Amino acid sequence: MRVLITVLLVNLFACVTKAALDKPAECGSDRGCYSDCDGTCKFVVTWKENGGNIDFTLSLTLESGGSDQWIALGLSDDQQMGSDSVTECVMNGGNVAVSKSYNPGKFNSPLAEKSTGLTNAQGSVTDGVLTCSYTQTKTSSNSQIFNLDTDWYLLVANGKASNGFKSQHRVDTLPAISPEKADLQSTDDLSGTAKAVMVKLHGSLMMIAWIFCASIGIVLSRHYKPMWPNSQVCSEKVWFTFHRICMISAFVTCSAGFIIIFVDVKDWSDLAGATKWQRAHPYLGVIVTFCVVLNPIMALFRPHPDAKRRYIFSWAHWFVGTVAQILSGLALILGVTLGRASVPFYCVWVLVAWVAYQMIIELILELLDCCIADNSRRYYRDGSLKDPRGSLLKKIILACHVLVILAFTVVCIVIVAIN
């Protein structure tokens, strides 16, 4: 039995070892390379000038499961999908087909003559690694096959295949994009992937809007109206002034984030290839932004506090704000799981912790208002109002809340920004 277990472990170790993809030692000296190698490699792309041609090799570590897969190399003038010349290697059982295609927009279209400009195309699957090689002429008269004597950004994508046809890559595994344009006549050794700066700015602004500004502004409005009865800021009650500052800030940052993502995407994004939950993100974002615009408009036309139908505004204002607060949390959680955000999954748990904290702090304040606080008007001998009972405790809770919310905001933005 021990011998059998030993043999099985040795074979298992051997299989795992064989499936490893290593970057060629010639990278940076004899040939150019682009890879994601950091201890292990998911993909490696190499190129080498050969007279009027360029010799390419594409390698991909296959995912477990035994299904057919594909790897593709795109040449792009920018760092986004659209107007890209593509060469793809697609498994079909034990065979690998190499062909040309083109990205007219956010989708891929095969060329009528799939082997145009390609020679010496071949591929294989060995020890869990898909490898294909081909030679492409530097110049082409076909506008959808780019000249290789020009520098291009490299886009490397992969996904599953069926019967020799590619399935769309998932949104959470978007193509790796070279951080700079590659000179295909050089032996540069490139690594890493370009950051979607506009996407990260969008996410950071939304986090400032909802984790920081809205969290504080909503708590002030719901639980701190009776506080500071003898003080004013900017000729208004203390709670109202800071509530307004927070919510105007939330409106500005949320609106800016909304505009930025539409400028970046240049169209409505249906997030094809994403899960059903992820595809809800843009819809939630639109609803949240609509609520954020609607609430201040309602506030501009709110009735006088003593008006007979003031309660209608109060309930509507509360309802719209609550819907925006709930949906914004869900939108943030879904947003950080999208591939273009390039955010580690543990950010989801940080956001879940923030949502849980927000629920707990509001529950504590509700219990405090019900069980301890006394908001009835009480006066000093000089006629000034006394602070409500429990006000000191509520002030301490507010100070702690601001610090905790600030910490959540900073942590989330740092995670989004540096990854």
C-alpha positions as CSV (number, residue, x, y, z in Angstrom):
1,M,0.0,0.0,0.0
2,R,2.8,2.4,0.9
3,V,4.5,1.7,-2.4
4,L,1.3,2.3,-4.3
5,I,0.7,5.7,-2.5
6,T,4.3,6.7,-3.2
7,V,3.9,5.9,-6.9
8,L,0.7,7.9,-7.1
9,L,2.3,10.9,-5.4
10,V,5.3,10.7,-7.6
11,N,3.1,10.6,-10.7
12,L,1.0,13.4,-9.5
13,F,4.0,15.6,-8.7
14,A,5.4,14.7,-12.2
15,C,2.1,15.8,-13.8
16,V,2.0,19.1,-12.0
17,T,5.7,19.7,-12.8
18,K,5.3,18.9,-16.5
19,A,2.3,21.3,-16.8
20,A,4.5,24.3,-15.7
21,L,5.2,26.9,-18.4
22,D,8.6,28.6,-18.1
23,K,9.8,31.7,-19.8
24,P,12.5,31.0,-22.4
25,A,16.0,32.0,-21.3
26,E,16.5,33.8,-24.7
27,C,13.9,36.5,-23.7
28,G,15.5,39.9,-23.8
29,S,18.6,38.7,-25.6
30,D,17.8,36.5,-28.6
31,R,14.1,37.3,-29.0
32,G,11.4,39.6,-27.7
33,C,8.9,38.4,-25.1
34,Y,5.7,39.4,-23.4
35,S,4.5,37.2,-20.5
36,D,2.8,37.3,-17.1
37,C,5.5,35.2,-15.4
38,D,5.8,35.6,-11.7
39,G,7.2,32.4,-10.4
40,T,4.8,30.5,-12.8
41,C,3.5,31.6,-16.2
42,K,0.0,31.6,-17.5
43,F,1.1,32.7,-21.0
44,V,4.3,33.6,-22.9
45,V,4.4,35.3,-26.3
46,T,7.8,35.5,-28.1
47,W,8.8,37.0,-31.4
48,K,12.0,37.1,-33.4
49,E,12.9,39.0,-36.6
50,N,13.6,36.8,-39.6
51,G,14.4,39.0,-42.6
52,G,11.1,40.4,-43.9
53,N,9.2,38.2,-41.5
54,I,8.6,37.9,-37.8
55,D,8.5,34.4,-36.1
56,F,5.9,34.2,-33.3
57,T,5.3,31.6,-30.6
58,L,2.3,31.6,-28.3
59,S,2.2,29.4,-25.2
60,L,-0.6,29.0,-22.7
61,T,-0.9,27.0,-19.5
62,L,-4.2,25.1,-19.8
63,E,-6.9,25.2,-17.2
64,S,-7.8,21.9,-15.6
65,G,-10.9,20.0,-16.8
66,G,-9.6,18.7,-20.2
67,S,-11.8,21.0,-22.4
68,D,-10.5,22.6,-25.5
69,Q,-9.0,26.1,-25.1
70,W,-7.5,29.0,-27.1
71,I,-5.0,31.8,-26.9
72,A,-4.9,34.8,-29.1
73,L,-2.5,37.7,-29.7
74,G,-3.9,41.1,-30.7
75,L,-2.1,44.1,-32.1
76,S,-3.7,47.4,-31.1
77,D,-2.9,51.1,-31.4
78,D,-4.5,51.7,-28.0
79,Q,-5.0,49.7,-24.8
80,Q,-8.6,48.8,-25.5
81,M,-10.4,46.2,-27.6
82,G,-11.5,47.5,-30.9
83,S,-9.7,47.9,-34.3
84,D,-7.2,45.1,-33.5
85,S,-5.5,42.6,-35.7
86,V,-5.6,39.2,-34.1
87,T,-3.8,35.8,-34.5
88,E,-5.4,32.9,-32.6
89,C,-4.5,29.4,-31.8
90,V,-7.6,27.2,-31.2
91,M,-7.6,23.6,-29.9
92,N,-9.9,21.1,-31.5
93,G,-9.3,17.8,-29.9
94,G,-5.7,16.9,-30.4
95,N,-5.3,19.5,-33.2
96,V,-4.4,23.2,-33.0
97,A,-5.5,25.6,-35.8
98,V,-3.8,28.9,-36.3
99,S,-5.8,31.7,-38.0
100,K,-6.2,35.4,-38.5
101,S,-9.2,37.5,-37.2
102,Y,-10.1,41.1,-36.5
103,N,-11.7,43.0,-33.7
104,P,-14.0,45.6,-35.3
105,G,-15.3,46.7,-31.9
106,K,-16.0,44.9,-28.7
107,F,-16.2,41.6,-30.6
108,N,-14.1,39.4,-32.8
109,S,-14.7,38.5,-36.4
110,P,-12.7,35.8,-38.4
111,L,-11.2,36.9,-41.7
112,A,-12.5,35.3,-44.9
113,E,-9.0,34.0,-45.7
114,K,-7.9,32.9,-42.2
115,S,-4.3,32.0,-43.2
116,T,-3.6,35.3,-45.0
117,G,0.0,36.4,-44.3
118,L,0.8,33.3,-42.3
119,T,3.4,30.6,-43.0
120,N,4.9,27.7,-41.0
121,A,1.8,27.6,-38.8
122,Q,1.7,24.7,-36.4
123,G,0.6,23.9,-32.9
124,S,0.5,21.2,-30.2
125,V,-0.6,20.4,-26.7
126,T,2.0,18.8,-24.5
127,D,2.0,18.3,-20.7
128,G,-0.8,20.8,-20.1
129,V,0.6,23.5,-22.3
130,L,-0.9,24.8,-25.5
131,T,1.8,26.0,-27.9
132,C,1.6,27.4,-31.4
133,S,4.1,29.0,-33.8
134,Y,3.8,30.9,-37.0
135,T,5.6,33.3,-39.3
136,Q,4.0,36.5,-40.5
137,T,5.2,38.9,-43.1
138,K,6.1,42.4,-41.9
139,T,4.0,44.2,-44.4
140,S,0.5,43.5,-45.7
141,S,-1.9,45.1,-48.1
142,N,-4.9,43.9,-46.0
143,S,-6.0,46.7,-43.7
144,Q,-7.1,44.1,-41.1
145,I,-3.6,42.6,-40.9
146,F,-1.3,45.2,-39.4
147,N,2.3,45.9,-40.6
148,L,4.8,44.5,-38.1
149,D,7.4,47.2,-38.7
150,T,5.1,49.5,-36.6
151,D,5.0,49.4,-32.8
152,W,1.8,48.0,-31.3
153,Y,0.3,47.3,-27.9
154,L,0.0,43.5,-27.4
155,L,-3.3,42.1,-26.2
156,V,-3.2,38.5,-25.0
157,A,-6.6,36.7,-24.4
158,N,-7.6,33.1,-23.8
159,G,-10.7,31.1,-23.2
160,K,-12.5,27.9,-23.9
161,A,-13.2,26.4,-27.3
162,S,-15.8,24.0,-28.7
163,N,-15.5,22.2,-32.1
164,G,-12.7,24.5,-33.2
165,F,-14.6,27.7,-32.4
166,K,-13.7,30.2,-29.6
167,S,-16.0,31.0,-26.8
168,Q,-15.8,34.6,-25.5
169,H,-13.3,35.2,-22.8
170,R,-14.9,35.9,-19.4
171,V,-15.0,39.5,-18.2
172,D,-13.1,38.5,-15.0
173,T,-10.2,37.3,-17.2
174,L,-9.9,40.1,-19.6
175,P,-6.9,40.2,-22.0
176,A,-3.5,41.1,-20.6
177,I,-2.4,44.4,-22.3
178,S,1.3,45.3,-22.6
179,P,2.0,48.4,-20.5
180,E,3.9,49.9,-23.5
181,K,4.0,49.4,-27.3
182,A,6.1,46.5,-28.4
183,D,8.8,46.9,-31.1
184,L,8.6,43.6,-32.9
185,Q,12.1,44.1,-34.4
186,S,13.6,44.3,-30.9
187,T,14.3,41.8,-28.2
188,D,12.5,43.6,-25.4
189,D,11.3,41.5,-22.5
190,L,7.9,42.9,-21.5
191,S,5.7,41.9,-18.5
192,G,2.8,43.2,-16.5
193,T,-0.5,44.6,-17.9
194,A,-1.7,48.1,-18.5
195,K,-4.0,49.5,-15.8
196,A,-7.4,50.8,-16.8
197,V,-6.8,54.2,-15.1
198,M,-10.3,55.5,-16.0
199,V,-11.9,52.4,-14.5
200,K,-9.9,52.7,-11.3
201,L,-10.8,56.4,-11.1
202,H,-14.5,55.6,-11.6
203,G,-14.3,53.0,-8.8
204,S,-12.4,55.3,-6.4
205,L,-14.9,58.2,-6.9
206,M,-17.8,55.8,-6.3
207,M,-16.2,54.6,-3.1
208,I,-15.6,58.2,-1.9
209,A,-19.3,59.0,-2.7
210,W,-20.9,56.0,-1.0
211,I,-18.5,54.6,1.6
212,F,-17.5,58.0,3.0
213,C,-19.8,60.9,2.0
214,A,-23.2,59.1,2.0
215,S,-22.4,56.9,5.0
216,I,-21.8,60.0,7.2
217,G,-24.5,62.2,5.6
218,I,-27.2,59.6,6.0
219,V,-26.4,58.9,9.7
220,L,-26.5,62.6,10.4
221,S,-29.9,63.0,8.9
222,R,-31.5,60.0,10.5
223,H,-30.0,60.2,14.0
224,Y,-28.6,63.6,14.8
225,K,-31.3,66.2,14.1
226,P,-32.0,67.0,17.8
227,M,-28.3,67.4,18.5
228,W,-26.5,70.8,19.0
229,P,-29.9,72.7,19.6
230,N,-28.2,76.0,20.4
231,S,-25.6,76.0,17.6
232,Q,-25.6,76.9,13.9
233,V,-23.2,76.5,11.0
234,C,-23.7,78.7,8.0
235,S,-27.0,79.9,9.4
236,E,-28.4,76.4,9.5
237,K,-28.6,73.7,12.1
238,V,-25.4,71.8,12.6
239,W,-26.7,68.4,11.4
240,F,-28.3,69.9,8.3
241,T,-25.2,71.8,7.2
242,F,-22.9,68.8,7.4
243,H,-25.6,66.5,5.9
244,R,-25.8,68.9,3.0
245,I,-22.0,69.0,2.6
246,C,-21.8,65.2,2.6
247,M,-24.6,64.7,0.2
248,I,-23.5,67.4,-2.3
249,S,-20.0,65.8,-2.2
250,A,-21.7,62.4,-2.9
251,F,-23.6,63.9,-5.8
252,V,-20.5,65.5,-7.3
253,T,-18.2,62.4,-7.0
254,C,-20.9,59.9,-8.0
255,S,-21.8,62.1,-11.1
256,A,-18.2,62.4,-12.0
257,G,-17.6,58.7,-11.7
258,F,-20.7,58.0,-13.9
259,I,-19.5,60.4,-16.6
260,I,-15.9,59.0,-16.5
261,I,-17.0,55.4,-17.1
262,F,-19.1,56.4,-20.1
263,V,-16.3,58.4,-21.6
264,D,-14.0,55.4,-21.1
265,V,-16.3,52.8,-22.5
266,K,-17.7,55.1,-25.2
267,D,-20.9,53.1,-25.2
268,W,-23.3,51.0,-23.0
269,S,-21.5,48.0,-21.7
270,D,-23.6,44.8,-21.5
271,L,-20.5,43.0,-20.0
272,A,-20.9,40.0,-22.4
273,G,-19.2,36.9,-20.9
274,A,-19.8,38.1,-17.4
275,T,-22.0,36.3,-14.9
276,K,-25.7,37.3,-14.5
277,W,-24.8,39.1,-11.3
278,Q,-21.9,41.0,-12.8
279,R,-24.0,42.1,-15.7
280,A,-26.3,43.9,-13.2
281,H,-23.5,46.3,-12.3
282,P,-24.1,49.0,-15.1
283,Y,-27.9,48.8,-14.5
284,L,-27.4,49.3,-10.8
285,G,-25.1,52.2,-11.5
286,V,-27.6,54.0,-13.6
287,I,-30.4,53.5,-11.0
288,V,-28.1,54.8,-8.2
289,T,-27.0,57.8,-10.2
290,F,-30.6,58.6,-11.1
291,C,-31.5,58.5,-7.3
292,V,-28.5,60.7,-6.5
293,V,-29.7,63.3,-9.0
294,L,-33.4,63.0,-8.1
295,N,-32.9,63.5,-4.3
296,P,-31.4,67.0,-4.4
297,I,-33.9,68.1,-7.0
298,M,-36.7,67.1,-4.6
299,A,-34.9,68.9,-1.8
300,L,-34.9,72.1,-3.8
301,F,-38.7,72.0,-4.0
302,R,-39.4,70.6,-0.5
303,P,-42.3,72.2,1.4
304,H,-41.8,74.3,4.6
305,P,-41.2,72.2,7.7
306,D,-44.6,73.2,9.0
307,A,-46.4,72.5,5.7
308,K,-49.4,70.1,5.8
309,R,-47.9,67.7,3.2
310,R,-44.3,67.9,4.3
311,Y,-44.5,64.3,5.4
312,I,-44.8,63.2,1.7
313,F,-41.5,64.8,0.9
314,S,-39.9,63.4,4.0
315,W,-40.9,59.8,3.1
316,A,-40.0,60.2,-0.6
317,H,-36.6,61.7,0.3
318,W,-36.0,58.8,2.7
319,F,-37.1,56.1,0.2
320,V,-35.0,57.4,-2.7
321,G,-31.9,57.8,-0.4
322,T,-32.4,54.3,1.1
323,V,-32.7,52.7,-2.4
324,A,-29.5,54.5,-3.5
325,Q,-27.6,53.4,-0.4
326,I,-28.6,49.8,-0.7
327,L,-28.0,49.5,-4.4
328,S,-24.7,51.4,-4.3
329,G,-23.3,48.8,-1.9
330,L,-24.3,46.0,-4.2
331,A,-22.9,47.9,-7.2
332,L,-19.6,48.4,-5.5
333,I,-19.3,44.7,-4.6
334,L,-20.1,43.6,-8.1
335,G,-17.8,46.3,-9.7
336,V,-14.6,45.1,-8.0
337,T,-15.2,41.6,-9.4
338,L,-15.0,42.8,-13.0
339,G,-11.8,42.1,-14.9
340,R,-11.0,45.7,-16.0
341,A,-11.0,46.7,-12.3
342,S,-8.0,44.5,-11.7
343,V,-8.8,44.2,-8.1
344,P,-8.0,41.2,-5.9
345,F,-11.1,39.3,-4.7
346,Y,-10.5,40.1,-1.0
347,C,-11.7,43.6,-1.7
348,V,-15.2,42.0,-1.9
349,W,-14.8,41.0,1.7
350,V,-13.7,44.5,2.7
351,L,-16.8,45.9,1.1
352,V,-19.0,43.3,2.8
353,A,-17.4,44.2,6.1
354,W,-18.3,47.9,5.4
355,V,-21.9,47.0,4.6
356,A,-22.2,44.9,7.8
357,Y,-20.6,47.7,9.8
358,Q,-23.0,50.3,8.4
359,M,-26.0,48.1,9.3
360,I,-24.7,47.6,12.8
361,I,-23.9,51.3,13.5
362,E,-27.4,52.3,12.3
363,L,-29.0,49.5,14.4
364,I,-27.1,50.8,17.5
365,L,-28.2,54.3,16.9
366,E,-31.8,53.2,16.4
367,L,-31.7,51.3,19.7
368,L,-30.1,54.3,21.4
369,D,-32.8,56.6,20.1
370,C,-35.5,54.2,21.3
371,C,-34.1,53.2,24.6
372,I,-31.9,55.9,26.0
373,A,-32.2,59.2,24.1
374,D,-34.9,61.7,25.1
375,N,-35.5,64.2,22.3
376,S,-38.1,66.2,24.1
377,R,-37.3,69.9,24.5
378,R,-35.7,70.8,27.8
379,Y,-34.5,74.3,28.8
380,Y,-31.9,75.9,31.0
381,R,-32.9,78.8,33.2
382,D,-31.6,81.3,30.7
383,G,-34.0,79.9,28.1
384,S,-31.5,78.0,26.0
385,L,-32.2,74.4,25.0
386,K,-30.5,71.6,26.8
387,D,-28.8,68.8,24.8
388,P,-31.0,65.7,24.5
389,R,-30.3,62.9,26.9
390,G,-27.6,60.5,25.6
391,S,-26.1,63.2,23.4
392,L,-22.6,62.7,24.7
393,L,-22.7,59.0,23.8
394,K,-24.1,59.8,20.4
395,K,-21.3,62.4,19.8
396,I,-18.7,59.7,20.7
397,I,-20.3,57.2,18.4
398,L,-20.4,59.8,15.5
399,A,-16.7,60.6,16.0
400,C,-15.8,56.8,15.9
401,H,-18.1,56.3,12.9
402,V,-16.3,59.0,10.9
403,L,-12.9,57.5,11.7
404,V,-14.0,53.9,10.8
405,I,-15.7,55.1,7.6
406,L,-12.5,57.0,6.7
407,A,-10.5,53.9,7.3
408,F,-12.7,51.8,5.1
409,T,-12.6,54.4,2.3
410,V,-8.8,54.7,2.4
411,V,-8.3,50.9,2.4
412,C,-10.6,50.3,-0.5
413,I,-9.1,53.1,-2.6
414,V,-5.6,51.9,-1.9
415,I,-6.6,48.3,-2.9
416,V,-8.2,49.6,-6.2
417,A,-5.3,51.9,-7.0
418,I,-2.2,49.8,-6.4
419,N,-3.4,46.5,-7.9
